[in-house]
Amino acid sequence: MIDKVAPNIHQMNPGKGPKELGEQHSVDKYKYVPEKYKEVARNMEAQFAGLMLQEMEKSVGRENEDSSSDFYQSVMNSERSKTMSEHDRGLGVSKIILDQIYPERMRNPQSYEYFERMSKAANPAQQIAKYQAAEEARPIIKIYASPAKEASNE
């Protein structure tokens, strides 16, 4: 099908077929999305997958329903949902969330650099360290009472 539309596409990108080109485009699509946004999207996808797995478990009748098996099953569902959301393919929910919380119009080098600068400036740990360094560098000024006041106190 792709050969009929663009017969020379394989010559333009030797060694890369339509599948590889599509994957490359999807990687480039999220190149300028900050990691914090990607992490939020992955966590939301993991929560969605966990909820989906939990509901799937309810639909299957289980014979042994004690607290230990419930705990084990919840841990397994949690790990499965994390694994499902960590991979790029996943469920695709994280990509939909990223498209909503960080639209394509914001995905450019300038916005990315601005976000990184602002997040570094707003980092509380860095601000505290800067303040502490300034305090340590400040010269200590001791104020002594004048000799006249000391004589009158005696």
Beta strands, then each sheet from edge to edge (+ up, - down):
end
